[in-house]
Amino acid sequence: MGGLIMALQMILALSIIVAIHEFGHLITAKIFGMRVEKYFVGFPPKIFSFRYKGTEYGLGSVPLGGFVKISGIIDESFDTKHVNKKPEPWEFRAKPAWQRLIVMLGGIVLNVITGIIIFISLTYKNGDQFISKDEINKHGIIALELGKEIGLETGDKIININGEDWIKDTDLFNPNVFFEEESFYTIERNGNIIKVTFPDDFLNKFSSEKEINSFIKIRSPFTINEVVEGSEAYNSGIKKGDKIISINDENIIDMFEFHEKIKDNIINLKILRDKKLININVSKNSEGKIGIIMKPDAINYSKINYSFYESIPIGTAQAFSIVMINVKAFGQMFSGNIDPRKSMSGPIGIAQIFGSNFNWDKFWRLTGLISMVLAFMNLLPIPALDGGHALFISIELLTGYKPSEKFLEYSTRFGVIILLTLMGFVIINDIYKLFI
């Protein structure tokens, strides 16, 4: 059931984004008097369709894309029956270059507008809820596997990031932090100020959700919520509401530390009960447990609510920050600092990001994110993509030279090969990542 929910969320999000993208092409083409033959969400075989004002509107059974067929354009459909004929006034190729450029950019523009609207709406609806720097630095962080690898330790308090102050928990995981030439945290450890520098290959180790979750976490106190009757803990006198302060004279704060430090079969616990410290010895059972259920204490979240007008610049900045992250990530991939096998995802990877539980806020946030990513990807100057078409038309506008129909046909074929190869790579990569 969880896998089905993931898949349905991904299909719904992609269908919305693709429908909007293709509508951008359709509406601009119609504005300039071009004939639009087809507008489909999903690829053939066709589920149903209807005709309206000369255009066939339909739904395809393969829900991973969509297309608009504009008369007189050479695109991935490779319809070249018009090539040796005189251009008709309602064909794409008969229109001025500036009109053709607007049509090619129409889908990208609508995707950007969609992303901006989603992020503005979410900002206005939810405001900004976060864990503040002061709240995190009360107890410091828990250094997990990846955090320990770069030199962080449990209890470290992060003073600044790349020499700049920070405000909230998400700042610690912001990808922009790690695109700097020499990224570092300045930390306080046992009263000393230390600089922890991220290695050059850190981005490669921080490019999947699994690795991000093995970096650091907030160090949060906990309380014993339940003691299993008849267990070693129960027989030793441990009670609900107790707080474990130390294990074998090693101070702890977080549940993660508790699990890390229970090594011996008999352990000495220092417990805080009714403002008094109590020492209790307890044994582990054959499963390595003592018979308690723990509950993290409530975290003090900060929240800022924004008016609609305040939400506009904040939501817009959030939307465009996604584009900037993608631009920087592509640069790092080409320079070899990021392994595309770790950072690129296909349909399976995207579905996993949505998760097995449906949440409208998360769904729309991811839909807005994908809309901005799709706009960026489509703007890449690869033949067969909107960016490739826009590049050739822009050259025509600047030089007055219009590429031949044959050139456009063969370049589009080349672009399709690139895209199919890329699609095959991300799908195989998704499957590979399921088993590692």
C-alpha positions in Angstrom: 0.0 0.0 0.0 2.9 2.4 0.9 4.4 1.9 -2.6 1.1 2.6 -4.3 0.6 5.8 -2.3 4.1 6.9 -3.4 3.4 6.2 -7.0 0.0 7.9 -7.0 1.5 11.0 -5.5 4.3 11.1 -8.1 1.8 10.5 -10.9 -0.6 13.2 -9.7 2.2 15.8 -9.2 3.8 15.1 -12.6 0.4 15.2 -14.3 -0.3 18.6 -12.8 3.1 20.0 -13.7 3.1 18.5 -17.3 -0.5 19.7 -17.9 0.5 23.2 -17.0 3.8 23.1 -18.9 2.1 21.9 -22.1 -0.7 24.4 -21.6 1.9 27.1 -21.7 2.9 26.0 -25.2 -0.7 25.6 -26.3 -2.0 29.0 -25.1 0.9 31.0 -26.6 0.7 29.1 -29.9 -3.0 29.9 -30.1 -2.5 33.6 -29.2 -0.2 33.9 -32.2 -2.6 32.1 -34.6 -0.7 28.8 -34.8 -2.7 25.6 -35.3 -2.4 23.2 -32.3 -3.3 19.7 -33.4 -3.1 17.9 -30.1 -2.8 18.5 -26.4 -2.2 15.4 -24.3 -1.4 14.6 -20.7 0.3 11.2 -20.6 1.7 9.3 -23.6 -0.2 6.8 -25.9 -2.0 4.5 -26.0 -4.9 7.0 -25.6 -7.5 6.6 -22.9 -9.9 9.1 -24.2 -9.9 12.4 -26.2 -12.2 15.1 -27.5 -12.0 17.8 -30.1 -12.5 21.5 -29.4 -11.9 24.4 -31.9 -9.6 22.2 -34.1 -7.5 20.8 -31.2 -7.7 17.2 -29.9 -7.5 17.2 -26.1 -6.7 13.8 -24.5 -5.4 11.6 -21.7 -2.7 9.0 -22.4 -2.2 5.8 -20.4 1.5 6.3 -19.7 1.4 9.0 -17.0 5.0 10.2 -17.1 4.8 13.2 -19.5 2.7 14.8 -22.1 2.9 16.7 -25.3 1.5 19.4 -27.6 1.6 19.0 -31.3 1.8 22.3 -33.1 1.6 22.3 -36.9 4.8 23.0 -38.7 7.2 22.3 -35.9 9.9 19.7 -35.9 9.8 18.1 -32.4 10.2 14.7 -30.8 7.2 13.4 -32.9 9.5 13.6 -36.0 6.5 14.7 -38.1 8.3 15.9 -41.3 5.5 15.7 -43.8 5.4 19.5 -44.1 9.1 19.9 -44.8 9.0 20.0 -48.6 5.8 22.2 -48.7 5.4 25.9 -48.7 4.7 27.1 -45.1 1.1 27.8 -44.3 0.3 31.0 -42.4 -1.0 29.0 -39.4 2.2 26.9 -39.1 4.8 27.4 -36.4 7.6 27.7 -39.0 5.7 30.5 -40.7 5.7 32.8 -37.7 8.3 35.5 -36.8 11.2 34.2 -34.7 10.2 36.3 -31.6 6.7 34.6 -31.6 8.3 31.1 -32.0 10.6 31.9 -29.1 7.7 32.9 -26.8 5.9 29.7 -27.7 9.0 27.5 -26.9 9.4 29.3 -23.5 5.7 29.3 -22.7 5.8 26.0 -20.8 8.9 27.0 -18.8 7.4 30.3 -17.8 4.2 28.7 -16.6 6.2 26.1 -14.6 8.1 28.9 -12.9 4.9 30.8 -12.2 3.4 27.6 -10.8 6.3 27.0 -8.5 6.3 30.6 -7.3 2.5 30.5 -6.6 2.9 27.2 -4.6 5.7 28.5 -2.4 4.0 31.8 -1.8 0.7 30.0 -0.9 2.5 27.6 1.5 4.5 30.5 3.1 1.2 32.4 3.7 -0.7 29.4 5.0 2.0 27.8 7.2 4.4 30.6 8.0 7.9 29.4 9.0 8.2 26.8 11.8 11.7 25.9 12.8 14.1 25.0 15.7 16.2 28.1 16.5 19.9 28.2 16.9 19.6 28.9 20.6 17.3 25.9 21.1 19.7 23.6 19.3 22.7 24.9 21.1 21.1 24.3 24.5 22.4 20.7 24.3 24.3 20.7 21.0 24.1 18.2 18.3 24.3 14.4 18.0 27.2 13.5 15.6 26.0 10.5 13.5 28.2 8.4 11.2 28.9 11.1 8.5 29.2 13.8 11.1 31.9 11.9 13.0 33.7 11.2 9.8 34.3 14.9 9.2 35.3 15.6 12.8 32.1 16.5 14.6 31.4 15.2 18.1 28.2 14.7 20.1 27.6 17.8 22.2 29.2 20.2 19.7 27.5 23.6 19.5 27.5 25.2 16.1 28.4 28.9 16.3 28.5 29.8 12.6 28.5 28.3 9.1 31.2 29.4 6.7 31.9 32.4 9.0 28.2 33.6 8.9 25.6 33.5 11.6 22.7 31.0 11.2 19.1 31.1 12.5 17.3 27.8 12.2 17.8 24.1 11.8 17.4 24.0 8.1 20.4 26.3 7.7 22.6 23.4 8.9 21.5 21.2 5.9 21.2 23.9 3.2 23.0 22.5 0.1 24.3 26.1 -0.7 26.5 25.8 2.4 28.5 23.0 0.8 28.9 24.5 -2.6 31.5 27.0 -1.1 35.2 26.3 -2.0 36.0 25.6 1.7 32.9 25.0 3.7 33.2 24.8 7.5 31.3 24.9 10.8 32.7 26.9 13.7 31.8 25.0 16.8 32.2 25.3 20.6 33.4 22.0 22.2 34.0 21.9 25.9 34.6 25.7 26.1 37.0 25.7 23.1 36.2 27.2 19.6 37.1 24.8 16.8 36.8 25.0 13.0 35.6 21.8 11.4 36.2 21.9 7.6 34.2 19.8 5.2 36.3 17.6 2.8 36.2 18.3 -0.9 34.2 15.2 -1.6 31.6 15.9 1.1 28.9 16.7 -1.5 29.2 13.2 -2.8 28.5 11.9 0.6 25.6 14.3 1.2 23.6 13.7 -2.0 21.0 11.2 -0.8 18.4 11.2 1.9 20.0 8.2 3.6 23.4 10.0 3.9 21.7 13.3 5.0 20.1 11.3 7.8 23.5 10.0 8.9 25.0 13.5 9.3 23.8 15.2 12.5 20.6 15.4 14.6 19.4 17.7 17.3 20.3 16.5 20.8 17.0 16.2 22.6 16.4 15.1 26.3 14.1 12.2 26.9 11.9 10.7 29.7 11.0 7.1 30.5 7.4 6.8 29.3 6.7 3.2 30.2 8.4 0.4 32.2 7.5 -3.1 31.1 6.0 -5.0 34.0 8.3 -7.9 35.1 11.3 -6.6 33.2 14.8 -6.0 34.5 14.0 -2.3 34.7 10.8 -2.9 36.6 12.4 -5.2 39.1 15.3 -2.7 39.6 12.9 0.1 40.6 12.9 2.3 37.5 9.6 4.2 37.1 7.7 6.1 34.5 8.7 9.7 34.5 12.4 9.0 35.4 15.1 10.8 33.4 18.4 9.0 32.8 21.3 11.4 33.4 24.3 9.0 33.0 25.2 5.5 32.1 28.2 4.0 33.9 29.2 7.6 34.9 29.1 8.8 31.3 26.6 11.7 31.0 23.9 11.4 28.3 21.1 13.6 27.1 19.6 12.0 24.0 18.0 8.5 23.4 20.6 8.0 20.7 23.4 8.3 23.3 21.5 5.8 25.6 21.5 3.2 22.9 25.1 3.9 22.0 26.4 3.5 25.6 24.5 0.4 26.8 27.3 -2.1 26.2 27.8 -4.0 29.5 25.4 -6.6 30.7 25.0 -4.9 34.0 24.8 -1.1 33.8 24.7 1.7 36.4 22.1 4.4 35.8 22.0 7.8 37.4 18.4 8.8 37.4 16.7 12.1 38.1 13.4 11.6 39.9 11.4 14.4 41.7 14.5 16.6 41.5 16.6 13.9 43.3 19.4 11.8 41.9 19.2 8.0 42.3 21.7 5.3 41.4 20.2 2.1 40.0 22.0 -1.0 38.7 20.1 -2.9 36.0 20.8 -6.0 33.9 20.1 -6.5 30.2 17.9 -9.4 29.1 18.9 -12.0 26.5 17.8 -9.5 23.8 20.0 -6.7 25.2 17.1 -4.7 26.5 16.2 -3.6 30.0 12.5 -3.1 29.5 11.8 0.6 29.1 10.0 2.7 26.5 11.4 6.2 26.1 9.8 9.4 24.8 11.7 12.5 23.6 10.8 15.7 25.5 8.9 18.3 23.5 11.1 20.6 21.4 10.4 24.3 21.5 9.6 25.3 18.0 9.7 28.9 16.8 7.1 30.1 14.4 6.8 33.2 12.2 3.5 34.0 10.5 3.6 36.2 7.3 1.0 38.4 5.7 0.2 37.7 2.1 2.4 40.6 0.9 5.3 39.4 3.1 4.8 35.9 1.6 5.4 37.1 -1.9 9.1 37.9 -1.8 9.8 35.0 0.7 8.0 32.4 -1.4 9.5 33.7 -4.6 13.0 33.5 -3.1 12.3 29.9 -2.0 11.3 28.9 -5.5 14.3 30.4 -7.2 16.7 29.0 -4.6 15.8 25.6 -6.0 16.9 26.7 -9.4 20.2 28.1 -8.1 20.9 24.8 -6.2 20.3 22.9 -9.4 22.6 25.2 -11.4 25.4 24.8 -8.8 24.8 21.1 -8.6 25.2 20.7 -12.4 28.4 22.7 -12.2 29.7 20.4 -9.4 28.8 17.4 -11.5 30.7 18.6 -14.5 33.7 19.4 -12.3 33.6 15.9 -10.8 32.8 16.9 -7.3 29.3 15.3 -7.3 28.7 11.7 -8.6 25.5 11.8 -10.7 24.8 8.3 -9.7 24.1 9.5 -6.2 22.5 12.9 -6.9 20.2 12.1 -9.9 16.8 10.3 -9.5 14.2 9.0 -11.8 10.6 8.0 -11.3 11.3 5.6 -8.4 13.5 8.0 -6.6 11.0 10.8 -7.0 8.2 8.6 -5.7 10.3 7.7 -2.6 10.7 11.4 -1.8 6.9 11.8 -1.6 6.8 9.0 1.0 4.2 6.4 1.9 1.9 8.8 3.8 -0.1 11.5 2.1 0.3 15.0 3.4 -1.1 17.9 1.4 1.6 20.4 2.5 4.4 18.1 1.6 2.7 17.1 -1.6 2.4 20.7 -2.8 5.9 21.6 -1.6 7.4 18.8 -3.6 5.1 19.6 -6.6 6.4 23.2 -6.5 10.0 22.0 -6.3 9.6 19.6 -9.2 7.9 22.4 -11.2 10.9 24.6 -10.7 13.3 21.7 -11.5 11.4 20.9 -14.7 11.6 24.5 -15.8 15.4 24.5 -15.3 15.9 21.1 -17.0 13.7 22.2 -20.0 15.8 25.4 -20.3 19.0 23.3 -20.9 20.2 23.9 -24.5 19.7 20.3 -25.5 18.0 19.7 -28.9 14.5 18.3 -28.4 14.1 20.2 -25.2 12.5 23.6 -25.1 15.9 25.1 -24.3 17.4 23.6 -27.5 14.6 25.0 -29.7 15.0 28.4 -27.9 18.7 28.4 -28.5 18.3 27.9 -32.3 15.6 30.6 -32.5 17.7 33.0 -30.4 20.7 32.5 -32.8 18.2 33.2 -35.7 17.1 36.4 -34.0 20.7 37.5 -33.4 22.2 36.5 -36.8 19.2 36.5 -39.1 20.2 32.9 -40.1 17.4 30.3 -39.8 18.6 26.7 -39.5 17.4 24.3 -42.2 14.5 21.9 -41.6 17.0 19.0 -42.1 19.3 20.4 -39.5 16.5 20.8 -37.0 15.3 17.2 -37.7 18.7 15.6 -37.2 19.6 17.8 -34.2 16.2 16.8 -32.6 17.0 13.1 -33.3 20.3 13.6 -31.6 18.6 15.3 -28.6 16.1 12.5 -28.2 18.9 10.0 -28.1 20.6 12.0 -25.3 17.3 12.2 -23.4 16.5 8.5 -23.8 20.0 7.6 -22.6 19.6 9.9 -19.6 16.2 8.5 -18.9 17.6 4.9 -19.1 20.4 5.9 -16.8 18.2 7.4 -14.0 15.8 4.5 -14.1 18.6 1.9 -13.9 20.2 4.0 -11.2 17.0 4.1 -9.2 16.7 0.3 -9.4 20.4 -0.1 -8.4 19.9 2.2 -5.4 17.0 0.1 -4.1 19.4 -2.8 -3.5 22.4 -1.0 -2.0 
